[in-house]
């Protein structure tokens, strides 16, 4: 009850800070539908500058946040604020998107990968992460080394294997092997590094016999 009361607009920030409330860092922070009419800009700014994480989270979902508040909330110490900003702002900072994907494991985590500006360069650094979803990030990096790409086509996680079967840096011999692999053939067939002759062979072999 104290948490619900603590966000009442009647409180001053000083009064609000005296309330003994707790805000969980666990939860699902995803896309939020909002009214077609933007909130009052002054009220949004007050929420963004509040010491209360729930008010800052509300501010983070506003699509029309000015750049100074975007920068402020992107560096917020509350995970929910950062992730809600990344999930809802039309142009979230690239560094924020990556940080949120690395730190957040709740609902709609994968949606962060679809947000505009999600980075690709430098993701090869995550190729050995314990989290398969983070290892898979390296498949988005055009600079991932061929030997790393080849190794990760043998990863224990099937989604990681599939992602790297499509990577253009996959060495030719391994790509040829995967075209004969029942599990990964469809992913390997979508690899942009396939030669024209290999594509013709695939098409010919898939034609029905009359």
SERO-4910 file (N, C-alpha, C, O; in steps of 0.05 Angstrom, whole numbers):
BEGIN
 pado doro    nc1    nc2    nc3   cac1   cac2   cac3    cc1    cc2    cc3    oc1    oc2    oc3
  Unk    A     16    -24      0      0      0      0     17     25      0     11     45    -13
  Unk    A     40     24     15     57     48     16     68     55    -11     71     78    -18
  Unk    A     73     34    -28     83     39    -55     62     53    -72     69     72    -86
  Unk    A     37     45    -70     16     58    -85     12     86    -76      9    104    -93
  Unk    A     13     91    -50      9    118    -40     32    136    -47     28    160    -51
  Unk    A     55    125    -49     80    141    -53     80    156    -80     95    175    -83
  Unk    A     64    147   -100     65    160   -126     42    180   -129     38    192   -150
  Unk    A     27    185   -108      5    204   -109     16    232   -116     36    240   -104
  Unk    A      3    246   -135     13    272   -143     12    293   -122     25    315   -126
  Unk    A     -2    289   -100     -4    309    -79     22    313    -64     27    333    -51
  Unk    A     39    292    -64     64    294    -49     84    312    -62     86    314    -86
  Unk    A     99    325    -45    123    338    -55    145    317    -56    142    296    -44
  Unk    A    167    323    -70    189    304    -71    200    298    -43    208    276    -37
  Unk    A    201    318    -27    212    315      0    193    297     16    203    278     30
  Unk    A    167    301     14    148    284     28    149    256     18    147    236     33
  Unk    A    151    253     -8    151    227    -21    175    211    -12    173    187     -7
  Unk    A    198    224     -9    223    210     -1    222    200     27    238    183     35
  Unk    A    204    211     43    201    202     71    184    177     74    183    165     96
  Unk    A    171    168     53    155    144     54    172    120     50    189    119     33
  Unk    A    167    100     67    183     75     66    171     56     46    155     38     54
  Unk    A    178     59     21    168     42      0    191     26    -13    214     34    -10
  Unk    A    184      5    -26    205    -11    -41    195    -16    -69    172    -23    -74
  Unk    A    213    -13    -88    207    -18   -116    223    -41   -126    248    -41   -124
  Unk    A    210    -62   -136    224    -85   -146    239    -80   -172    229    -66   -189
  Unk    A    263    -91   -174    278    -90   -199    270   -113   -218    279   -114   -241
  Unk    A    254   -131   -208    245   -154   -224    218   -148   -236    201   -136   -222
  Unk    A    214   -157   -260    188   -152   -273    192   -152   -303    214   -156   -313
  Unk    A    170   -147   -317    170   -146   -346    167   -117   -355    148   -104   -348
  Unk    A    187   -109   -369    188    -81   -379    188    -81   -409    209    -85   -422
  Unk    A    165    -78   -421    162    -79   -450    149    -55   -462    149    -33   -450
  Unk    A    139    -58   -486    125    -37   -500     99    -30   -486     85    -48   -478
  Unk    A     94     -4   -484     69      5   -472     53     22   -492     64     40   -504
  Unk    A     28     15   -495     11     31   -512      4     57   -497     -2     56   -473
  Unk    A      4     79   -511     -1    104   -497    -23    119   -512    -30    113   -535
  Unk    A    -34    139   -499    -55    155   -511    -44    171   -535    -21    178   -536
  Unk    A    -62    176   -554    -54    191   -577    -48    220   -570    -34    234   -585
  Unk    A    -58    228   -547    -52    256   -537    -29    255   -517    -31    242   -496
  Unk    A     -7    268   -524     16    267   -506      9    279   -478     -7    297   -476
  Unk    A     22    270   -458     19    281   -431     30    310   -430     46    318   -448
  Unk    A     22    324   -410     33    351   -406     63    350   -403     73    334   -387
  Unk    A     77    366   -418    107    365   -418    118    371   -391    138    359   -383
  Unk    A    106    390   -376    116    396   -350    113    373   -330    131    368   -314
  Unk    A     90    359   -332     86    336   -315    106    313   -321    116    300   -303
  Unk    A    110    309   -347    130    289   -354    158    295   -344    172    278   -334
  Unk    A    165    321   -346    192    329   -336    194    325   -306    214    316   -296
  Unk    A    173    332   -291    173    328   -262    176    298   -256    192    291   -238
  Unk    A    162    281   -270    165    252   -265    193    243   -272    205    227   -257
  Unk    A    205    253   -294    231    244   -302    253    253   -282    273    240   -279
  Unk    A    248    275   -268    267    285   -249    261    276   -220    275    283   -202
  Unk    A    240    260   -217    232    251   -190    252    231   -179    266    218   -194
  Unk    A    253    230   -153    269    209   -140    255    182   -139    267    163   -130
  Unk    A    230    181   -148    215    156   -146    217    141   -172    210    151   -194
  Unk    A    227    116   -172    231    100   -196    206     96   -212    207     96   -237
  Unk    A    183     93   -199    158     87   -214    150    112   -230    140    109   -253
  Unk    A    154    135   -220    148    159   -235    167    163   -258    159    171   -280
  Unk    A    193    157   -254    212    158   -276    206    137   -297    210    142   -320
  Unk    A    196    114   -288    189     94   -308    166    103   -325    165     99   -349
  Unk    A    146    117   -313    124    128   -329    135    148   -349    127    148   -372
  Unk    A    153    165   -340    164    185   -358    179    172   -381    179    181   -404
  Unk    A    193    150   -376    209    136   -396    193    125   -419    203    119   -440
  Unk    A    167    121   -415    150    110   -436    139    132   -455    127    125   -475
  Unk    A    144    157   -449    134    178   -465    149    180   -491    174    182   -491
  Unk    A    135    180   -514    149    180   -540    161    207   -547    179    209   -564
  Unk    A    151    228   -533    160    255   -541    180    267   -521    183    291   -520
  Unk    A    194    250   -507    214    260   -488    235    277   -502    245    269   -523
  Unk    A    242    300   -491    264    316   -503    290    303   -499    293    285   -482
  Unk    A    310    310   -515    336    297   -515    350    297   -488    364    278   -481
  Unk    A    347    319   -473    361    320   -447    350    299   -427    365    288   -412
  Unk    A    323    294   -429    312    274   -411    318    246   -421    321    227   -405
  Unk    A    320    242   -447    328    216   -458    356    209   -447    360    187   -438
  Unk    A    374    228   -449    401    224   -439    402    218   -409    416    201   -400
  Unk    A    385    233   -394    384    229   -365    374    201   -358    385    187   -342
  Unk    A    351    194   -370    339    168   -363    354    144   -374    353    122   -363
  Unk    A    369    148   -396    386    127   -406    408    119   -387    418     97   -388
  Unk    A    415    137   -369    436    132   -349    424    127   -322    439    127   -302
  Unk    A    398    123   -320    385    120   -294    395     95   -280    403     75   -293
  Unk    A    395     95   -254    404     72   -239    383     50   -236    389     29   -224
  Unk    A    359     55   -246    337     36   -244    335     20   -270    332     33   -291
  Unk    A    336     -6   -269    334    -23   -293    308    -18   -308    308    -16   -332
  Unk    A    286    -16   -293    260    -12   -306    259     14   -322    248     14   -344
  Unk    A    270     35   -312    271     60   -326    286     57   -352    277     66   -374
  Unk    A    310     45   -351    327     42   -375    313     25   -396    313     32   -420
  Unk    A    302      3   -388    290    -16   -407    264     -4   -419    260     -7   -443
  Unk    A    248      9   -403    224     21   -414    231     43   -434    217     47   -454
  Unk    A    252     58   -429    260     78   -448    269     65   -474    262     74   -496
  Unk    A    285     44   -471    295     30   -495    272     17   -511    273     16   -535
  Unk    A    251      8   -497    229     -6   -510    209     13   -523    195      6   -542
  Unk    A    208     38   -514    186     56   -522    195     81   -537    178     92   -551
  Unk    A    219     90   -533    226    115   -547    230    110   -577    241     89   -584
  Unk    A    222    128   -594    225    124   -623    254    121   -632    259    107   -652
  Unk    A    272    134   -618    300    133   -627    318    129   -602    333    147   -594
  Unk    A    317    105   -590    333    101   -566    363    100   -572    371     91   -594
  Unk    A    380    109   -554    409    108   -558    419     80   -562    409     61   -549
  Unk    A    437     76   -581    447     49   -587    460     36   -563    456     12   -558
  Unk    A    476     51   -548    488     40   -524    468     31   -504    473     11   -490
  Unk    A    446     45   -501    425     37   -483    413     11   -491    407     -6   -474
  Unk    A    407      8   -517    395    -17   -527    412    -41   -520    402    -62   -510
  Unk    A    438    -39   -525    456    -62   -519    457    -67   -490    455    -90   -481
  Unk    A    460    -46   -474    462    -50   -445    437    -63   -434    438    -81   -417
  Unk    A    413    -55   -444    389    -66   -434    386    -96   -442    377   -112   -426
  Unk    A    395   -103   -466    393   -131   -475    412   -148   -457    405   -171   -450
  Unk    A    435   -137   -450    453   -153   -433    444   -156   -405    449   -176   -391
  Unk    A    429   -136   -395    421   -136   -366    393   -146   -361    387   -156   -339
  Unk    A    375   -144   -381    347   -150   -377    341   -178   -388    349   -184   -411
  Unk    A    327   -194   -373    320   -221   -382    290   -226   -381    281   -249   -383
  Unk    A    274   -206   -378    245   -209   -375    231   -210   -402    243   -214   -423
  Unk    A    205   -207   -400    188   -209   -424    195   -187   -444    202   -165   -437
  Unk    A    193   -194   -469    199   -176   -492    229   -168   -494    235   -147   -506
  Unk    A    246   -184   -482    275   -178   -485    283   -178   -515    297   -160   -523
  Unk    A    273   -198   -529    280   -200   -558    271   -176   -574    282   -170   -595
  Unk    A    251   -162   -565    241   -139   -579    263   -117   -581    263   -101   -600
  Unk    A    280   -117   -561    302    -97   -562    319    -99   -587    329    -79   -597
  Unk    A    321   -124   -597    337   -128   -621    325   -116   -646    339   -111   -666
  Unk    A    299   -111   -645    285   -100   -668    283    -69   -667    274    -57   -686
  Unk    A    292    -57   -645    290    -28   -643    309    -14   -661    331    -24   -666
  Unk    A    302      9   -672    319     23   -691    345     31   -677    345     42   -655
  Unk    A    367     26   -691    393     34   -680    407     13   -663    429     18   -652
  Unk    A    396    -12   -660    410    -32   -645    437    -36   -658    439    -41   -682
  Unk    A    459    -35   -643    486    -36   -655    493    -64   -666    481    -84   -658
  Unk    A    512    -64   -685    522    -90   -695    552    -92   -691    562   -113   -684
  Unk    A    566    -70   -695    595    -71   -692    603    -76   -663    591    -64   -644
  Unk    A    623    -92   -659    633    -98   -632    619   -121   -618    628   -128   -596
  Unk    A    599   -132   -629    584   -153   -616    599   -180   -615    591   -197   -600
  Unk    A    620   -182   -631    636   -207   -630    648   -211   -603    655   -234   -596
  Unk    A    651   -190   -587    662   -192   -560    645   -210   -542    654   -219   -521
  Unk    A    619   -215   -550    601   -230   -533    599   -260   -542    581   -274   -533
  Unk    A    617   -268   -560    615   -295   -571    618   -317   -551    609   -340   -556
  Unk    A    630   -312   -528    634   -333   -508    618   -329   -483    624   -340   -462
  Unk    A    597   -312   -485    580   -307   -461    566   -332   -453    559   -350   -469
  Unk    A    560   -335   -427    546   -358   -417    517   -359   -426    505   -381   -427
  Unk    A    506   -336   -432    478   -334   -440    476   -339   -471    488   -323   -486
  Unk    A    462   -359   -480    460   -364   -509    449   -340   -524    458   -335   -547
  Unk    A    430   -326   -513    419   -303   -527    440   -281   -531    439   -267   -551
  Unk    A    458   -279   -512    480   -259   -515    501   -269   -535    511   -253   -551
  Unk    A    507   -295   -534    526   -306   -554    516   -301   -582    531   -296   -601
  Unk    A    489   -303   -585    477   -300   -612    481   -272   -623    479   -268   -647
  Unk    A    486   -253   -605    490   -225   -614    514   -224   -634    514   -208   -652
  Unk    A    534   -241   -629    558   -240   -646    551   -246   -675    566   -239   -693
  Unk    A    529   -260   -680    521   -266   -707    511   -241   -722    509   -241   -747
  Unk    A    506   -219   -707    497   -194   -720    521   -177   -727    518   -156   -741
  Unk    A    545   -185   -719    569   -168   -723    582   -177   -749    591   -200   -751
  Unk    A    584   -160   -769    597   -168   -794    627   -173   -791    640   -184   -809
  Unk    A    639   -164   -768    667   -168   -764    674   -193   -748    698   -197   -741
  Unk    A    655   -209   -741    661   -234   -726    680   -251   -742    675   -257   -765
  Unk    A    701   -260   -729    722   -276   -743    711   -302   -754    694   -315   -741
  Unk    A    720   -310   -778    710   -335   -789    713   -359   -771    695   -376   -770
  Unk    A    736   -361   -756    739   -385   -739    719   -384   -716    710   -406   -707
  Unk    A    711   -361   -707    690   -359   -687    663   -366   -698    647   -380   -685
  Unk    A    657   -357   -722    632   -364   -735    630   -394   -738    609   -406   -732
  Unk    A    651   -406   -748    651   -435   -752    647   -450   -726    631   -469   -724
  Unk    A    661   -441   -705    658   -455   -679    630   -453   -668    620   -473   -657
  Unk    A    617   -431   -672    590   -427   -661    568   -441   -677    545   -442   -669
  Unk    A    575   -451   -701    556   -468   -715    554   -496   -701    538   -513   -708
  Unk    A    572   -500   -682    572   -525   -666    564   -520   -637    568   -537   -620
  Unk    A    553   -497   -632    545   -489   -605    524   -508   -593    509   -519   -608
  Unk    A    524   -511   -567    503   -529   -555    475   -518   -559    456   -534   -558
  Unk    A    472   -492   -563    445   -481   -566    436   -481   -595    451   -470   -612
  Unk    A    413   -491   -601    404   -493   -630    400   -466   -643    405   -462   -666
  Unk    A    391   -446   -627    386   -419   -639    413   -406   -646    415   -391   -666
  Unk    A    433   -411   -630    460   -400   -636    471   -414   -661    481   -400   -678
  Unk    A    468   -440   -663    477   -454   -687    464   -443   -712    477   -438   -732
  Unk    A    438   -439   -710    423   -429   -733    432   -401   -741    435   -396   -765
  Unk    A    436   -384   -722    444   -357   -728    471   -356   -743    475   -340   -761
  Unk    A    490   -372   -734    516   -372   -746    518   -387   -772    536   -383   -788
  Unk    A    499   -404   -777    498   -417   -803    491   -397   -825    497   -402   -849
  Unk    A    480   -374   -817    473   -354   -837    494   -332   -839    491   -314   -856
  Unk    A    515   -333   -823    534   -312   -823    552   -312   -848    562   -333   -855
  Unk    A    556   -289   -861    571   -289   -886    601   -295   -883    614   -301   -902
  Unk    A    611   -294   -858    639   -301   -854    644   -331   -849    666   -339   -843
  Unk    A    623   -347   -850    626   -375   -847    644   -387   -868    639   -383   -892
  Unk    A    666   -400   -861    684   -411   -881    669   -430   -901    651   -444   -893
  Unk    A    678   -429   -926    665   -444   -947    662   -474   -941    640   -485   -945
  Unk    A    683   -487   -933    681   -516   -927    659   -523   -907    644   -542   -910
  Unk    A    658   -506   -886    637   -511   -865    609   -505   -876    590   -519   -870
  Unk    A    607   -484   -892    581   -478   -904    572   -501   -922    548   -508   -922
  Unk    A    590   -513   -937    583   -536   -954    573   -559   -937    554   -572   -944
  Unk    A    587   -563   -914    578   -585   -896    550   -580   -886    533   -598   -885
  Unk    A    544   -555   -880    517   -549   -868    495   -552   -889    472   -555   -882
  Unk    A    502   -550   -914    482   -554   -935    473   -583   -936    453   -590   -948
  Unk    A    488   -601   -923    481   -629   -921    471   -636   -893    465   -659   -887
  Unk    A    469   -616   -876    461   -620   -848    430   -617   -846    420   -596   -852
  Unk    A    417   -637   -837    388   -637   -836    377   -614   -819    356   -602   -825
  Unk    A    391   -609   -797    381   -588   -778    386   -560   -790    368   -542   -787
  Unk    A    409   -555   -802    417   -528   -808    416   -521   -838    424   -499   -846
  Unk    A    407   -539   -855    408   -534   -883    392   -510   -892    401   -495   -909
  Unk    A    369   -506   -880    353   -483   -887    366   -456   -880    363   -436   -894
  Unk    A    380   -456   -858    394   -432   -849    419   -428   -867    424   -405   -875
  Unk    A    433   -449   -872    457   -447   -889    449   -438   -918    464   -424   -931
  Unk    A    426   -447   -927    417   -440   -954    411   -410   -956    410   -399   -978
  Unk    A    406   -397   -933    401   -368   -933    427   -352   -929    426   -327   -928
  Unk    A    449   -365   -928    475   -351   -923    482   -334   -948    483   -345   -970
  Unk    A    487   -308   -945    493   -291   -968    520   -298   -981    525   -288  -1003
  Unk    A    536   -314   -968    562   -321   -979    560   -345   -999    580   -352  -1012
  Unk    A    536   -356  -1002    533   -379  -1021    540   -369  -1049    532   -348  -1058
  Unk    A    555   -386  -1063    561   -379  -1091    537   -384  -1109    518   -399  -1102
  Unk    A    538   -373  -1133    516   -377  -1152    513   -406  -1160    491   -416  -1163
  Unk    A    536   -420  -1163    535   -448  -1170    522   -465  -1148    507   -483  -1154
  Unk    A    528   -458  -1123    517   -473  -1101    487   -468  -1099    471   -486  -1093
  Unk    A    478   -443  -1105    450   -437  -1105    435   -453  -1127    413   -464  -1122
  Unk    A    447   -454  -1150    435   -469  -1172    432   -499  -1165    412   -512  -1171
  Unk    A    453   -510  -1152    452   -538  -1144    429   -543  -1124    415   -563  -1125
  Unk    A    426   -523  -1105    405   -526  -1085    377   -525  -1099    359   -541  -1092
  Unk    A    374   -507  -1118    348   -505  -1131    343   -530  -1147    320   -541  -1147
  Unk    A    363   -540  -1161    359   -564  -1178    352   -588  -1161    335   -604  -1168
  Unk    A    366   -591  -1138    362   -614  -1121    334   -613  -1107    324   -634  -1099
  Unk    A    323   -589  -1105    297   -587  -1091    273   -589  -1111    250   -590  -1102
  Unk    A    279   -589  -1137    257   -591  -1156    244   -619  -1154    258   -639  -1152
  Unk    A    217   -620  -1156    204   -646  -1155    210   -662  -1180    213   -652  -1202
  Unk    A    212   -689  -1176    218   -707  -1198    191   -713  -1212    173   -723  -1199
  Unk    A    189   -709  -1239    164   -714  -1253    164   -742  -1264    145   -751  -1276
***
